[in-house]
Amino acid sequence: MEIKTKQVDFWKGDFGKEYTDRNTHSAEEWDKFYVNCWGKSKIEMNESFLGHLPKESKLLEVGCNIGLQLNGLQRMGFTNIYGVELQRYAVEEAKKLTKDINVICGSGFDLPFKDNYFDLVCTNGVLIHISPNDLPKIMAEMYRCSNKYIWGFEYYAPETTEINYRGHTNYLWKADYAQLFMNQFPDLKLVKKEMYPYVDNPSNVDYMYLLEKK
């Protein structure tokens, strides 16, 4: 059953398509963007969190857009990679820009996979766009589909804080998403967490975290 929210409608519409067009980059441009923003490439960040995982691990990204993060995982050597994306236009673009990566159109609120199907389920800048009231639903789906790890890269604030997003309200929040996961699922344990201040504004911080089911 499809879950409809104000945010789902927003991202499935013209704003979502404009976001995709605005954030379509080559691998080299993507690397440069991360270095310019945080002083490290995304692959460098990822290696410090996922370098210990077998390359045949089954990975799922929820909200993969055109697959830049998935391509990054593939460049790291991972071979069993899946993505789910709400916006059909982005899925069509992802299929053009990726190879040997499974990208499907679907919702993080109703992931079309069996329980414990993946070794790792992740988001990259996606939970920040989910209403706090709806977070338990998408987190429950990610937890359900993961056999071991939940991994994320999101905006950070110690308390959930709404941020104006390109002139819109009720579409962007900062929070401690790792802690919210652990509050909802007490068997999740924090393996690693690292803050990444912005190069041009060190008081503004994003963070990466890795959680493990115990």
C-alpha positions in Angstrom: 0.0 0.0 0.0 1.4 3.4 -1.1 1.9 5.9 1.7 1.2 9.4 0.7 2.7 12.4 2.6 3.2 16.1 1.9 6.9 15.4 1.4 6.3 12.4 -1.0 4.1 14.5 -3.2 6.7 17.3 -3.2 9.5 15.0 -4.3 7.5 13.2 -6.9 6.5 16.5 -8.5 8.4 19.2 -10.4 10.6 20.1 -7.4 12.0 16.6 -7.4 12.7 16.7 -11.1 14.5 20.1 -10.7 16.5 18.6 -7.9 17.6 15.7 -10.1 18.6 18.0 -12.9 20.5 20.3 -10.6 22.4 17.4 -9.0 23.4 15.4 -12.0 27.2 15.2 -12.0 29.9 13.1 -13.4 32.0 10.9 -11.0 34.8 13.5 -11.1 32.4 16.4 -10.4 30.8 14.4 -7.5 34.2 13.8 -6.0 35.2 17.5 -6.3 31.9 18.6 -4.8 32.5 16.6 -1.6 36.2 17.7 -1.3 35.1 21.3 -1.7 32.3 21.0 0.9 33.8 18.7 3.5 37.5 18.4 2.6 37.2 14.7 1.7 35.7 12.8 -1.2 32.6 10.6 -0.4 34.6 7.5 -1.3 37.3 8.5 1.3 34.5 8.9 3.9 32.9 5.6 2.9 36.1 3.7 3.1 36.6 4.6 6.7 33.1 3.1 7.5 32.8 0.3 5.0 36.3 -0.8 4.3 35.9 -3.9 6.5 32.9 -5.2 4.6 33.3 -8.1 2.1 32.9 -6.7 -1.5 30.1 -9.2 -2.2 27.9 -7.7 0.6 24.4 -7.0 -0.4 23.8 -3.2 -0.1 20.6 -1.1 -0.5 20.4 2.7 -0.7 17.0 4.2 0.1 16.4 7.4 -2.0 19.2 6.8 -4.4 18.2 9.5 -7.0 20.3 9.1 -10.1 22.7 6.7 -8.4 25.8 8.8 -7.7 26.3 7.1 -4.3 25.6 3.7 -5.8 28.3 4.4 -8.4 30.6 5.4 -5.6 30.1 2.1 -3.8 30.7 0.3 -7.1 33.9 2.2 -7.6 34.9 1.0 -4.1 34.6 -2.6 -5.4 31.1 -3.6 -4.1 29.3 -5.8 -6.6 25.9 -6.5 -5.1 24.2 -3.0 -5.1 20.6 -2.0 -5.1 18.8 1.4 -5.0 15.2 2.4 -4.4 14.0 5.9 -5.6 10.6 7.5 -5.3 10.9 9.8 -8.3 10.4 8.0 -11.6 12.3 10.6 -13.6 15.4 10.0 -11.4 15.1 6.2 -11.8 15.1 6.6 -15.6 18.2 8.8 -15.4 19.8 6.3 -13.0 19.3 3.5 -15.4 21.2 5.5 -18.1 24.0 6.4 -15.7 24.6 3.1 -13.9 25.7 -0.3 -15.0 25.1 -3.6 -13.2 23.3 -1.8 -10.4 19.7 -2.7 -9.5 17.7 0.6 -9.3 13.9 0.4 -8.9 11.1 2.9 -8.4 9.6 2.6 -5.0 9.1 4.1 -1.6 11.2 3.9 1.6 7.9 3.5 3.5 7.2 0.2 1.8 10.5 -1.4 0.6 9.8 -4.3 -1.8 12.2 -6.7 -0.2 12.1 -9.6 2.3 13.1 -9.2 5.9 16.9 -9.2 6.5 17.5 -9.3 2.7 20.5 -6.9 2.8 23.7 -6.8 4.7 23.5 -3.1 4.9 20.7 -0.5 4.2 21.6 3.2 3.9 20.5 6.7 3.2 22.5 9.7 2.0 20.7 13.0 2.6 17.3 11.4 2.6 16.1 11.2 6.2 16.5 15.0 6.5 13.6 15.3 4.1 11.2 13.0 6.0 8.8 14.6 8.4 9.7 13.7 12.0 6.2 12.2 12.4 6.9 9.8 9.5 10.5 8.9 10.4 9.5 5.8 12.5 7.9 4.3 9.4 10.9 4.6 7.1 13.3 3.7 9.8 11.3 0.6 10.6 11.4 -0.5 6.9 15.2 0.1 6.8 15.6 -1.9 10.0 13.4 -4.7 8.7 15.3 -5.2 5.5 18.8 -5.1 7.1 20.4 -8.2 8.3 23.2 -6.4 10.1 24.0 -2.7 9.3 22.3 0.6 8.9 24.5 3.4 7.6 23.8 7.0 6.9 25.1 10.4 5.9 22.8 13.2 7.0 22.6 16.8 8.4 23.3 16.9 12.1 21.8 18.7 15.1 21.6 17.4 18.7 17.8 18.1 18.6 15.4 17.8 15.7 15.5 21.3 14.0 13.5 22.4 11.0 15.4 24.4 8.3 13.9 26.5 5.5 14.6 24.7 2.2 14.8 26.9 -0.8 11.9 29.0 0.4 9.8 26.1 1.5 8.9 25.0 5.0 8.2 21.5 6.3 10.6 19.8 3.9 14.0 19.8 5.7 15.2 18.9 9.2 18.5 18.4 11.0 18.6 15.7 13.8 20.7 13.1 15.4 19.4 10.3 13.2 21.7 7.6 14.6 20.2 8.3 18.1 16.7 8.3 16.7 17.3 4.8 15.2 18.7 3.5 18.5 15.8 5.0 20.4 13.4 3.1 18.2 15.4 -0.1 18.1 17.3 -0.7 21.3 19.2 -3.7 19.8 21.0 -1.3 17.4 24.5 -0.3 18.6 26.7 2.5 17.3 29.8 1.2 15.6 31.1 4.5 14.4 30.1 8.1 14.0 32.1 11.0 12.5 31.3 14.7 12.1 32.1 16.5 8.9 32.1 20.3 9.3 31.7 22.3 6.1 34.9 23.8 4.8 33.4 27.3 4.3 31.3 27.2 7.5 32.7 24.9 10.2 29.8 25.6 12.6 27.5 23.7 10.1 28.1 20.0 10.4 27.0 16.9 8.6 27.7 13.4 10.0 28.1 9.8 9.0 27.1 6.9 11.3 27.2 3.1 11.2 24.8 1.1 13.3 24.8 -2.7 13.8 22.1 -5.1 14.9 23.1 -7.0 18.0 
